[in-house]
Amino acid sequence: MWSVSRAQRELPIVGKIAAGSLRNKLLILLPAALLLSYFNPFAVTPLLMLGGAYLCYEGVEKIYEVIVPHQAHSHEARLEAVALNARTVEEKKIASTIKTDFILSAEIMAITLAAIPESGIFRQAAVLANGAGTGGGYDAQGRLLARHIGKHIPGNPNVIVQNMPGAGSLQATNHLYNVAPKDGTVFGLIQRDMLVAKVMNASGIRFDIEKFNWIGNLASEIGIVVAWHMSPIKTTADLFKAEMIVGGTGPTIDTETAPRLMNALIGTKFRIVSGYQGTTEVLLAMERGEVMGLGDWSLSNIRSRNPQMLQEGKIRLLMQTALKKSPDLPDVPLVLDFAKSPEDRQVMEAFLAQKSVARPVLAPPGIPADRVQALRAAFMATAADPEFIKDAEKSRLEVSPTSGEEVERVIAEITRVPANLAERLKAAISVPSP
């Protein structure tokens, strides 16, 4: 009977406290926390300190009351104590409990807000899909970017490199367009030949190059026709007189498209042996005597990854495949100098435009505009980062980053080539029918 009577007295009190606590959380604390975190997150720490100070004061006061009980010091205080009935005491205790719960809940919310990292695109990790195999120039530059860009992205994620070689970045480009999440957590570095894949109407394409979000470009590029020192091809003139067997790394890659273009428009005699996984494999084939050289090898790759071949005279540089010559190679002729007509030159220029954005970084279509802008800003901040620049020099990687807007401009030039020139380009660089 005693326990039932006590429960009947205490349950309404607990109910009133719960109702007051719930009302405070839903109507005051939660909206206030959301507004505070959005409009003035810097106020969280001062409020946390203020609430903590009040709770400390209240705790000290309770302890002091136990050690030194308060006594009424005036006639009015004694009259007030007499006037208080049981219901008034109960209401005061409920109000005091609700107030303490309110302050504690506010503290918990403030602690939670303070523990949440700065709002950002990523919480833990981001993925850089690299459309090339390991060990080559694209892989090296992709890993260089991954080491530094994370600290410039809101949220400071770790950036994980995922190599996705296959068909000259076709697999990676298709993945980014059709499979990768469209929230900014995945972006990629693809081989430049994907920029002209649409013009080629290459098989297996499942993307529209113009719909990607272009983040930036790590470097421009100059291609070089290279002959192994043991091959019979010794001069540029020999390219027009005798067959040169070159290694190819994919039907849409410039190790194959550039030799086909030169055969069609300026009369060289390249024979392409396709099927090599990357430039590293072609170099091994050169040393074994399987092929005589490469129809288009990045000058930056030669200088940074294989400088000993130049120093030891193991390769001959015969022609530059680019819009402009490298200032360091004034005596190596430019492919455009061999154009037989103004139209042929225009066709070659349309193909070579991709080399001005030779290391394009892109993100899937459909990403919110603010996240695209955040990635672009992070890319350009990385390009100016002294640690990034020092790392590039230490790794012997040539970088000359340009903005996503510049990549967009080049893409527009490539995709808006007049139809007659586009057809000629397609015919020149496409794989001949068997």
C-alpha positions as a Markdown table, in Angstrom:
| # | Residue | x | y | z |
|---|---|---|---|---|
| 1 | Met | 0.0 | 0.0 | 0.0 |
| 2 | Trp | 2.8 | 2.3 | 0.8 |
| 3 | Ser | 4.6 | 1.6 | -2.5 |
| 4 | Val | 1.4 | 2.2 | -4.5 |
| 5 | Ser | 0.8 | 5.5 | -2.7 |
| 6 | Arg | 4.4 | 6.6 | -3.4 |
| 7 | Ala | 4.1 | 5.6 | -7.1 |
| 8 | Gln | 0.9 | 7.5 | -7.4 |
| 9 | Arg | 2.6 | 10.6 | -6.0 |
| 10 | Glu | 5.9 | 10.3 | -8.0 |
| 11 | Leu | 4.7 | 9.2 | -11.5 |
| 12 | Pro | 3.0 | 12.6 | -12.1 |
| 13 | Ile | 6.1 | 14.4 | -11.1 |
| 14 | Val | 8.3 | 12.3 | -13.5 |
| 15 | Gly | 5.7 | 12.9 | -16.2 |
| 16 | Lys | 5.9 | 16.7 | -15.7 |
| 17 | Ile | 9.7 | 16.6 | -15.8 |
| 18 | Ala | 9.7 | 14.5 | -19.0 |
| 19 | Ala | 7.2 | 16.7 | -20.7 |
| 20 | Gly | 9.1 | 19.9 | -19.8 |
| 21 | Ser | 12.4 | 18.3 | -20.9 |
| 22 | Leu | 10.9 | 17.2 | -24.2 |
| 23 | Arg | 9.4 | 20.6 | -24.8 |
| 24 | Asn | 12.7 | 22.3 | -24.2 |
| 25 | Lys | 14.6 | 20.0 | -26.5 |
| 26 | Leu | 12.1 | 20.1 | -29.5 |
| 27 | Leu | 11.0 | 23.7 | -29.3 |
| 28 | Ile | 14.1 | 25.5 | -28.0 |
| 29 | Leu | 17.4 | 23.5 | -28.0 |
| 30 | Leu | 17.2 | 21.7 | -31.4 |
| 31 | Pro | 16.2 | 24.7 | -33.5 |
| 32 | Ala | 18.7 | 26.9 | -31.6 |
| 33 | Ala | 21.5 | 24.3 | -32.2 |
| 34 | Leu | 20.7 | 24.1 | -36.0 |
| 35 | Leu | 20.6 | 27.8 | -36.4 |
| 36 | Leu | 23.7 | 28.3 | -34.4 |
| 37 | Ser | 25.7 | 25.7 | -36.3 |
| 38 | Tyr | 24.6 | 27.2 | -39.6 |
| 39 | Phe | 24.9 | 31.0 | -38.9 |
| 40 | Asn | 27.4 | 31.3 | -36.1 |
| 41 | Pro | 29.4 | 28.1 | -35.3 |
| 42 | Phe | 32.1 | 30.1 | -33.6 |
| 43 | Ala | 29.7 | 30.8 | -30.7 |
| 44 | Val | 29.5 | 27.1 | -29.7 |
| 45 | Thr | 32.7 | 27.2 | -27.7 |
| 46 | Pro | 31.8 | 30.3 | -25.6 |
| 47 | Leu | 28.4 | 28.9 | -24.9 |
| 48 | Leu | 29.9 | 25.6 | -23.9 |
| 49 | Met | 32.2 | 27.4 | -21.4 |
| 50 | Leu | 29.3 | 29.5 | -20.0 |
| 51 | Gly | 27.1 | 26.5 | -19.5 |
| 52 | Gly | 29.9 | 24.6 | -17.9 |
| 53 | Ala | 30.6 | 27.5 | -15.5 |
| 54 | Tyr | 26.9 | 27.6 | -14.5 |
| 55 | Leu | 26.8 | 23.8 | -13.8 |
| 56 | Cys | 29.9 | 24.1 | -11.7 |
| 57 | Tyr | 28.4 | 27.0 | -9.7 |
| 58 | Glu | 25.2 | 25.0 | -9.1 |
| 59 | Gly | 27.1 | 21.9 | -8.0 |
| 60 | Val | 29.3 | 23.9 | -5.6 |
| 61 | Glu | 26.2 | 25.5 | -4.2 |
| 62 | Lys | 24.5 | 22.1 | -3.5 |
| 63 | Ile | 27.6 | 20.9 | -1.8 |
| 64 | Tyr | 27.8 | 24.0 | 0.3 |
| 65 | Glu | 24.2 | 23.6 | 1.3 |
| 66 | Val | 24.9 | 20.1 | 2.6 |
| 67 | Ile | 28.0 | 21.2 | 4.5 |
| 68 | Val | 26.6 | 24.6 | 5.8 |
| 69 | Pro | 22.7 | 24.4 | 5.7 |
| 70 | His | 21.1 | 27.7 | 4.9 |
| 71 | Gln | 18.9 | 29.3 | 7.6 |
| 72 | Ala | 16.4 | 32.0 | 7.2 |
| 73 | His | 17.9 | 35.3 | 8.3 |
| 74 | Ser | 14.9 | 37.5 | 8.3 |
| 75 | His | 11.3 | 37.6 | 9.4 |
| 76 | Glu | 10.1 | 37.6 | 5.7 |
| 77 | Ala | 12.1 | 34.5 | 4.9 |
| 78 | Arg | 10.6 | 32.6 | 7.9 |
| 79 | Leu | 7.1 | 33.7 | 6.8 |
| 80 | Glu | 7.8 | 32.5 | 3.3 |
| 81 | Ala | 9.0 | 29.1 | 4.5 |
| 82 | Val | 5.8 | 28.7 | 6.6 |
| 83 | Ala | 3.6 | 29.7 | 3.6 |
| 84 | Leu | 5.0 | 27.1 | 1.3 |
| 85 | Asn | 2.8 | 24.1 | 1.1 |
| 86 | Ala | 3.7 | 20.7 | -0.3 |
| 87 | Arg | 2.4 | 21.5 | -3.8 |
| 88 | Thr | 4.5 | 24.7 | -4.0 |
| 89 | Val | 7.6 | 22.8 | -3.0 |
| 90 | Glu | 6.8 | 20.1 | -5.5 |
| 91 | Glu | 6.4 | 22.6 | -8.3 |
| 92 | Lys | 9.7 | 24.3 | -7.4 |
| 93 | Lys | 11.6 | 21.0 | -7.5 |
| 94 | Ile | 10.1 | 20.1 | -10.9 |
| 95 | Ala | 11.1 | 23.5 | -12.3 |
| 96 | Ser | 14.6 | 23.2 | -10.8 |
| 97 | Thr | 15.0 | 19.8 | -12.3 |
| 98 | Ile | 13.7 | 20.9 | -15.7 |
| 99 | Lys | 16.1 | 23.8 | -15.6 |
| 100 | Thr | 19.1 | 21.6 | -14.8 |
| 101 | Asp | 18.1 | 19.2 | -17.6 |
| 102 | Phe | 17.8 | 22.1 | -20.0 |
| 103 | Ile | 21.3 | 23.3 | -19.2 |
| 104 | Leu | 22.8 | 19.8 | -19.3 |
| 105 | Ser | 21.1 | 19.1 | -22.7 |
| 106 | Ala | 22.4 | 22.4 | -24.0 |
| 107 | Glu | 25.9 | 21.4 | -22.9 |
| 108 | Ile | 25.6 | 18.0 | -24.6 |
| 109 | Met | 24.4 | 19.6 | -27.8 |
| 110 | Ala | 27.2 | 22.2 | -27.7 |
| 111 | Ile | 29.8 | 19.4 | -27.1 |
| 112 | Thr | 28.4 | 17.5 | -30.1 |
| 113 | Leu | 28.5 | 20.5 | -32.3 |
| 114 | Ala | 32.1 | 21.3 | -31.3 |
| 115 | Ala | 33.1 | 17.7 | -32.0 |
| 116 | Ile | 31.8 | 17.8 | -35.6 |
| 117 | Pro | 34.5 | 18.6 | -38.1 |
| 118 | Glu | 34.2 | 21.7 | -40.2 |
| 119 | Ser | 31.6 | 21.2 | -42.9 |
| 120 | Gly | 33.2 | 19.7 | -45.9 |
| 121 | Ile | 32.7 | 17.6 | -49.0 |
| 122 | Phe | 34.3 | 14.6 | -47.4 |
| 123 | Arg | 34.5 | 13.2 | -43.8 |
| 124 | Gln | 37.2 | 10.6 | -44.1 |
| 125 | Ala | 38.4 | 9.8 | -47.6 |
| 126 | Ala | 38.1 | 10.7 | -51.3 |
| 127 | Val | 39.0 | 8.6 | -54.3 |
| 128 | Leu | 41.1 | 9.7 | -57.3 |
| 129 | Ala | 40.4 | 7.2 | -60.1 |
| 130 | Asn | 43.6 | 7.1 | -62.3 |
| 131 | Gly | 42.9 | 5.9 | -65.8 |
| 132 | Ala | 46.5 | 4.6 | -66.2 |
| 133 | Gly | 48.5 | 1.7 | -64.8 |
| 134 | Thr | 51.1 | 2.0 | -62.1 |
| 135 | Gly | 54.6 | 3.1 | -62.8 |
| 136 | Gly | 54.0 | 5.6 | -65.7 |
| 137 | Gly | 53.8 | 9.4 | -65.9 |
| 138 | Tyr | 50.0 | 9.6 | -65.3 |
| 139 | Asp | 50.3 | 7.4 | -62.3 |
| 140 | Ala | 53.2 | 9.4 | -60.8 |
| 141 | Gln | 51.3 | 12.7 | -61.3 |
| 142 | Gly | 48.1 | 11.3 | -60.0 |
| 143 | Arg | 49.8 | 10.2 | -56.8 |
| 144 | Leu | 51.5 | 13.6 | -56.5 |
| 145 | Leu | 48.1 | 15.3 | -56.7 |
| 146 | Ala | 46.6 | 12.9 | -54.2 |
| 147 | Arg | 49.3 | 13.5 | -51.6 |
| 148 | His | 48.4 | 17.3 | -51.5 |
| 149 | Ile | 44.9 | 18.1 | -52.6 |
| 150 | Gly | 43.2 | 16.6 | -49.6 |
| 151 | Lys | 44.3 | 19.4 | -47.3 |
| 152 | His | 42.7 | 22.0 | -49.6 |
| 153 | Ile | 39.3 | 20.2 | -49.8 |
| 154 | Pro | 36.8 | 21.1 | -47.1 |
| 155 | Gly | 36.9 | 18.4 | -44.6 |
| 156 | Asn | 40.6 | 17.6 | -45.3 |
| 157 | Pro | 40.0 | 14.0 | -46.6 |
| 158 | Asn | 42.7 | 11.4 | -47.3 |
| 159 | Val | 42.7 | 10.9 | -51.0 |
| 160 | Ile | 43.1 | 7.3 | -52.1 |
| 161 | Val | 44.4 | 6.5 | -55.6 |
| 162 | Gln | 42.6 | 3.8 | -57.5 |
| 163 | Asn | 44.3 | 2.8 | -60.7 |
| 164 | Met | 41.8 | 1.8 | -63.4 |
| 165 | Pro | 43.8 | 1.0 | -66.6 |
| 166 | Gly | 42.1 | -0.3 | -69.6 |
| 167 | Ala | 41.6 | 0.8 | -73.2 |
| 168 | Gly | 43.6 | 4.0 | -72.6 |
| 169 | Ser | 41.5 | 5.3 | -69.8 |
| 170 | Leu | 38.2 | 4.3 | -71.4 |
| 171 | Gln | 37.3 | 2.1 | -68.5 |
| 172 | Ala | 38.0 | 4.8 | -66.0 |
| 173 | Thr | 36.2 | 7.5 | -68.0 |
| 174 | Asn | 33.1 | 5.3 | -68.4 |
| 175 | His | 33.2 | 4.5 | -64.7 |
| 176 | Leu | 33.3 | 8.2 | -63.7 |
| 177 | Tyr | 30.5 | 9.0 | -66.0 |
| 178 | Asn | 28.1 | 6.1 | -65.2 |
| 179 | Val | 29.0 | 4.5 | -61.9 |
| 180 | Ala | 30.9 | 6.9 | -59.6 |
| 181 | Pro | 28.9 | 8.7 | -57.0 |
| 182 | Lys | 27.9 | 12.2 | -58.0 |
| 183 | Asp | 28.6 | 13.9 | -54.7 |
| 184 | Gly | 32.2 | 15.0 | -55.2 |
| 185 | Thr | 33.8 | 12.2 | -53.3 |
| 186 | Val | 35.3 | 10.6 | -56.5 |
| 187 | Phe | 37.2 | 12.5 | -59.2 |
| 188 | Gly | 39.7 | 11.3 | -61.7 |
| 189 | Leu | 42.8 | 11.8 | -63.9 |
| 190 | Ile | 42.4 | 10.4 | -67.4 |
| 191 | Gln | 44.6 | 10.1 | -70.4 |
| 192 | Arg | 44.3 | 13.0 | -72.8 |
| 193 | Asp | 43.2 | 10.8 | -75.7 |
| 194 | Met | 39.7 | 10.6 | -74.2 |
| 195 | Leu | 39.2 | 14.2 | -75.1 |
| 196 | Val | 39.1 | 13.2 | -78.8 |
| 197 | Ala | 37.4 | 9.9 | -78.4 |
| 198 | Lys | 34.0 | 11.4 | -79.4 |
| 199 | Val | 35.6 | 12.8 | -82.6 |
| 200 | Met | 37.0 | 9.3 | -83.3 |
| 201 | Asn | 33.6 | 7.7 | -82.6 |
| 202 | Ala | 35.6 | 5.0 | -80.8 |
| 203 | Ser | 33.8 | 1.8 | -79.7 |
| 204 | Gly | 32.9 | 1.3 | -76.1 |
| 205 | Ile | 32.3 | 5.0 | -75.3 |
| 206 | Arg | 29.6 | 5.5 | -72.8 |
| 207 | Phe | 30.1 | 9.1 | -71.9 |
| 208 | Asp | 29.6 | 12.6 | -73.3 |
| 209 | Ile | 32.9 | 14.4 | -72.8 |
| 210 | Glu | 31.3 | 17.8 | -72.6 |
| 211 | Lys | 29.1 | 16.9 | -69.6 |
| 212 | Phe | 32.0 | 16.2 | -67.2 |
| 213 | Asn | 32.9 | 18.7 | -64.5 |
| 214 | Trp | 36.5 | 19.7 | -65.3 |
| 215 | Ile | 38.5 | 20.3 | -62.2 |
| 216 | Gly | 41.9 | 21.3 | -63.7 |
| 217 | Asn | 44.9 | 20.1 | -65.6 |
| 218 | Leu | 48.2 | 19.1 | -64.2 |
| 219 | Ala | 50.4 | 19.7 | -67.2 |
| 220 | Ser | 50.6 | 20.4 | -70.9 |
| 221 | Glu | 52.6 | 18.0 | -73.0 |
| 222 | Ile | 54.9 | 17.7 | -76.0 |
| 223 | Gly | 55.0 | 14.3 | -77.7 |
| 224 | Ile | 58.2 | 12.9 | -79.2 |
| 225 | Val | 58.8 | 10.3 | -81.9 |
| 226 | Val | 61.5 | 8.2 | -80.4 |
| 227 | Ala | 63.7 | 5.6 | -82.0 |
| 228 | Trp | 65.8 | 3.0 | -80.1 |
| 229 | His | 69.5 | 3.5 | -80.7 |
| 230 | Met | 69.9 | 0.0 | -82.2 |
| 231 | Ser | 67.1 | 0.5 | -84.8 |
| 232 | Pro | 67.9 | 1.4 | -88.4 |
| 233 | Ile | 65.8 | 4.6 | -88.1 |
| 234 | Lys | 68.4 | 7.3 | -87.4 |
| 235 | Thr | 67.0 | 10.6 | -88.7 |
| 236 | Thr | 63.7 | 12.3 | -89.2 |
| 237 | Ala | 64.0 | 11.7 | -93.0 |
| 238 | Asp | 64.1 | 8.0 | -92.3 |
| 239 | Leu | 60.6 | 8.1 | -91.0 |
| 240 | Phe | 59.4 | 8.9 | -94.6 |
| 241 | Lys | 61.7 | 6.3 | -96.3 |
| 242 | Ala | 61.5 | 3.1 | -94.2 |
| 243 | Glu | 59.0 | 1.3 | -92.1 |
| 244 | Met | 59.4 | 1.9 | -88.3 |
| 245 | Ile | 57.8 | -0.6 | -86.0 |
| 246 | Val | 56.4 | 1.2 | -82.9 |
| 247 | Gly | 54.7 | -0.1 | -79.7 |
| 248 | Gly | 51.1 | 0.8 | -79.0 |
| 249 | Thr | 49.2 | 1.0 | -75.8 |
| 250 | Gly | 45.6 | 1.2 | -77.0 |
| 251 | Pro | 43.7 | 2.1 | -80.1 |
| 252 | Thr | 42.6 | 5.5 | -78.7 |
| 253 | Ile | 46.0 | 6.4 | -77.1 |
| 254 | Asp | 48.4 | 8.7 | -78.9 |
| 255 | Thr | 51.0 | 6.0 | -79.0 |
| 256 | Glu | 48.8 | 4.7 | -81.8 |
| 257 | Thr | 46.6 | 7.6 | -82.9 |
| 258 | Ala | 49.6 | 9.9 | -83.5 |
| 259 | Pro | 51.4 | 7.5 | -85.8 |
| 260 | Arg | 48.2 | 6.8 | -87.7 |
| 261 | Leu | 47.7 | 10.6 | -88.1 |
| 262 | Met | 51.2 | 11.1 | -89.4 |
| 263 | Asn | 50.9 | 8.1 | -91.8 |
| 264 | Ala | 47.7 | 9.6 | -93.2 |
| 265 | Leu | 48.6 | 13.2 | -93.4 |
| 266 | Ile | 52.3 | 13.6 | -93.8 |
| 267 | Gly | 53.4 | 10.2 | -95.3 |
| 268 | Thr | 55.4 | 8.5 | -92.5 |
| 269 | Lys | 55.7 | 4.7 | -92.5 |
| 270 | Phe | 54.9 | 3.6 | -89.0 |
| 271 | Arg | 53.7 | 0.1 | -88.3 |
| 272 | Ile | 52.0 | -0.2 | -85.0 |
| 273 | Val | 52.3 | -3.3 | -82.8 |
| 274 | Ser | 49.4 | -2.9 | -80.3 |
| 275 | Gly | 48.5 | -4.7 | -77.1 |
| 276 | Tyr | 51.1 | -3.3 | -74.6 |
| 277 | Gln | 49.7 | -2.3 | -71.2 |
| 278 | Gly | 51.7 | 0.9 | -70.9 |
| 279 | Thr | 54.8 | 2.8 | -71.9 |
| 280 | Thr | 56.9 | 0.8 | -69.4 |
| 281 | Glu | 56.1 | -2.4 | -71.3 |
| 282 | Val | 56.9 | -0.7 | -74.7 |
| 283 | Leu | 60.3 | 0.3 | -73.4 |
| 284 | Leu | 61.1 | -3.2 | -72.4 |
| 285 | Ala | 60.0 | -4.3 | -75.8 |
| 286 | Met | 62.4 | -1.8 | -77.3 |
| 287 | Glu | 65.3 | -3.2 | -75.3 |
| 288 | Arg | 64.3 | -6.7 | -76.4 |
| 289 | Gly | 64.2 | -5.6 | -80.1 |
| 290 | Glu | 60.5 | -6.3 | -80.5 |
| 291 | Val | 59.8 | -2.8 | -81.6 |
| 292 | Met | 62.0 | 0.1 | -82.9 |
| 293 | Gly | 60.5 | 2.9 | -80.8 |
| 294 | Leu | 57.5 | 4.9 | -79.9 |
| 295 | Gly | 55.4 | 7.1 | -82.2 |
| 296 | Asp | 54.4 | 9.5 | -79.5 |
| 297 | Trp | 56.2 | 9.6 | -76.1 |
| 298 | Ser | 55.7 | 12.4 | -73.6 |
| 299 | Leu | 58.8 | 14.6 | -73.3 |
| 300 | Ser | 58.1 | 15.1 | -69.6 |
| 301 | Asn | 58.0 | 11.4 | -69.1 |
| 302 | Ile | 61.3 | 11.0 | -70.9 |
| 303 | Arg | 62.9 | 13.7 | -68.7 |
| 304 | Ser | 61.5 | 12.7 | -65.4 |
| 305 | Arg | 61.2 | 8.9 | -65.5 |
| 306 | Asn | 63.8 | 7.9 | -68.0 |
| 307 | Pro | 66.5 | 10.6 | -68.2 |
| 308 | Gln | 69.3 | 8.0 | -68.4 |
| 309 | Met | 68.1 | 7.0 | -71.8 |
| 310 | Leu | 68.8 | 10.5 | -73.1 |
| 311 | Gln | 72.1 | 10.8 | -71.2 |
| 312 | Glu | 73.4 | 7.5 | -72.4 |
| 313 | Gly | 72.3 | 8.1 | -76.0 |
| 314 | Lys | 69.9 | 5.0 | -76.0 |
| 315 | Ile | 67.1 | 6.9 | -77.8 |
| 316 | Arg | 66.9 | 9.3 | -80.7 |
| 317 | Leu | 64.4 | 12.2 | -80.7 |
| 318 | Leu | 63.1 | 12.5 | -84.3 |
| 319 | Met | 60.0 | 14.7 | -84.3 |
| 320 | Gln | 57.8 | 16.7 | -81.9 |
| 321 | Thr | 54.0 | 16.1 | -81.9 |
| 322 | Ala | 52.6 | 19.3 | -80.4 |
| 323 | Leu | 51.2 | 22.7 | -81.3 |
| 324 | Lys | 54.5 | 24.3 | -80.4 |
| 325 | Lys | 58.1 | 23.2 | -80.1 |
| 326 | Ser | 59.8 | 22.7 | -76.8 |
| 327 | Pro | 62.3 | 25.6 | -76.4 |
| 328 | Asp | 64.9 | 23.0 | -75.3 |
| 329 | Leu | 64.7 | 21.1 | -78.6 |
| 330 | Pro | 65.0 | 23.7 | -81.4 |
| 331 | Asp | 66.6 | 21.3 | -83.8 |
| 332 | Val | 63.9 | 18.6 | -83.5 |
| 333 | Pro | 61.3 | 19.3 | -86.2 |
| 334 | Leu | 57.6 | 19.9 | -85.4 |
| 335 | Val | 55.0 | 17.6 | -87.1 |
| 336 | Leu | 53.0 | 20.6 | -88.2 |
| 337 | Asp | 55.9 | 21.7 | -90.4 |
| 338 | Phe | 55.3 | 18.7 | -92.6 |
| 339 | Ala | 51.6 | 19.5 | -93.3 |
| 340 | Lys | 50.9 | 19.3 | -97.0 |
| 341 | Ser | 48.0 | 21.8 | -97.1 |
| 342 | Pro | 46.3 | 24.3 | -94.8 |
| 343 | Glu | 43.4 | 21.9 | -94.3 |
| 344 | Asp | 45.8 | 19.1 | -93.2 |
| 345 | Arg | 47.4 | 21.5 | -90.8 |
| 346 | Gln | 43.9 | 22.3 | -89.3 |
| 347 | Val | 43.2 | 18.6 | -88.9 |
| 348 | Met | 46.4 | 18.1 | -87.1 |
| 349 | Glu | 45.9 | 21.1 | -84.9 |
| 350 | Ala | 42.5 | 19.8 | -83.9 |
| 351 | Phe | 44.1 | 16.5 | -82.8 |
| 352 | Leu | 47.1 | 18.2 | -81.0 |
| 353 | Ala | 44.9 | 20.6 | -79.0 |
| 354 | Gln | 44.5 | 17.9 | -76.4 |
| 355 | Lys | 48.2 | 18.1 | -75.5 |
| 356 | Ser | 47.7 | 21.6 | -74.1 |
| 357 | Val | 45.6 | 19.9 | -71.3 |
| 358 | Ala | 47.5 | 16.6 | -71.3 |
| 359 | Arg | 46.8 | 15.7 | -67.6 |
| 360 | Pro | 43.1 | 16.5 | -67.2 |
| 361 | Val | 41.4 | 16.1 | -63.8 |
| 362 | Leu | 37.6 | 15.7 | -63.9 |
| 363 | Ala | 34.6 | 14.7 | -61.8 |
| 364 | Pro | 31.4 | 13.0 | -62.8 |
| 365 | Pro | 28.4 | 15.0 | -64.2 |
| 366 | Gly | 25.6 | 15.9 | -61.9 |
| 367 | Ile | 27.7 | 17.0 | -58.9 |
| 368 | Pro | 26.2 | 20.1 | -57.1 |
| 369 | Ala | 27.8 | 23.3 | -58.3 |
| 370 | Asp | 29.1 | 24.3 | -54.9 |
| 371 | Arg | 31.1 | 21.0 | -54.7 |
| 372 | Val | 32.5 | 21.4 | -58.2 |
| 373 | Gln | 33.6 | 24.9 | -57.2 |
| 374 | Ala | 35.2 | 23.5 | -54.0 |
| 375 | Leu | 37.2 | 20.9 | -56.0 |
| 376 | Arg | 38.3 | 23.5 | -58.5 |
| 377 | Ala | 39.4 | 25.9 | -55.7 |
| 378 | Ala | 41.2 | 23.0 | -54.0 |
| 379 | Phe | 43.0 | 22.1 | -57.3 |
| 380 | Met | 44.3 | 25.6 | -57.8 |
| 381 | Ala | 45.3 | 26.0 | -54.2 |
| 382 | Thr | 47.3 | 22.8 | -54.5 |
| 383 | Ala | 49.0 | 24.1 | -57.6 |
| 384 | Ala | 50.2 | 27.1 | -55.6 |
| 385 | Asp | 51.1 | 25.0 | -52.5 |
| 386 | Pro | 54.9 | 25.2 | -51.9 |
| 387 | Glu | 54.9 | 21.7 | -50.5 |
| 388 | Phe | 53.3 | 20.4 | -53.8 |
| 389 | Ile | 55.8 | 22.3 | -55.9 |
| 390 | Lys | 58.7 | 21.0 | -53.8 |
| 391 | Asp | 57.3 | 17.4 | -54.0 |
| 392 | Ala | 57.0 | 17.7 | -57.8 |
| 393 | Glu | 60.6 | 18.8 | -58.1 |
| 394 | Lys | 61.8 | 16.1 | -55.8 |
| 395 | Ser | 59.9 | 13.5 | -57.8 |
| 396 | Arg | 61.3 | 15.0 | -61.0 |
| 397 | Leu | 57.8 | 15.6 | -62.4 |
| 398 | Glu | 57.1 | 18.5 | -64.7 |
| 399 | Val | 53.8 | 20.2 | -63.7 |
| 400 | Ser | 52.2 | 23.3 | -65.1 |
| 401 | Pro | 48.7 | 23.3 | -63.7 |
| 402 | Thr | 45.8 | 25.2 | -65.4 |
| 403 | Ser | 42.2 | 25.7 | -64.3 |
| 404 | Gly | 39.1 | 23.7 | -65.0 |
| 405 | Glu | 37.8 | 26.6 | -67.0 |
| 406 | Glu | 40.8 | 26.3 | -69.3 |
| 407 | Val | 40.2 | 22.6 | -69.8 |
| 408 | Glu | 36.5 | 23.4 | -70.7 |
| 409 | Arg | 37.7 | 25.9 | -73.3 |
| 410 | Val | 40.0 | 23.3 | -75.0 |
| 411 | Ile | 37.2 | 20.7 | -74.9 |
| 412 | Ala | 34.9 | 23.2 | -76.6 |
| 413 | Glu | 37.5 | 23.7 | -79.4 |
| 414 | Ile | 37.9 | 20.0 | -79.9 |
| 415 | Thr | 34.2 | 19.2 | -80.0 |
| 416 | Arg | 33.3 | 22.1 | -82.3 |
| 417 | Val | 35.7 | 21.2 | -85.1 |
| 418 | Pro | 33.9 | 21.7 | -88.4 |
| 419 | Ala | 32.2 | 18.5 | -89.7 |
| 420 | Asn | 34.5 | 18.1 | -92.7 |
| 421 | Leu | 37.6 | 18.4 | -90.6 |
| 422 | Ala | 36.2 | 16.1 | -88.0 |
| 423 | Glu | 35.5 | 13.5 | -90.6 |
| 424 | Arg | 39.1 | 13.7 | -91.9 |
| 425 | Leu | 40.5 | 13.5 | -88.4 |
| 426 | Lys | 38.3 | 10.5 | -87.6 |
| 427 | Ala | 39.5 | 8.8 | -90.8 |
| 428 | Ala | 43.1 | 9.6 | -90.1 |
| 429 | Ile | 43.3 | 8.3 | -86.4 |
| 430 | Ser | 40.8 | 5.5 | -86.4 |
| 431 | Val | 42.0 | 1.9 | -86.6 |
| 432 | Pro | 41.9 | 0.8 | -90.2 |
| 433 | Ser | 39.4 | -1.9 | -91.1 |
| 434 | Pro | 40.9 | -5.4 | -91.5 |
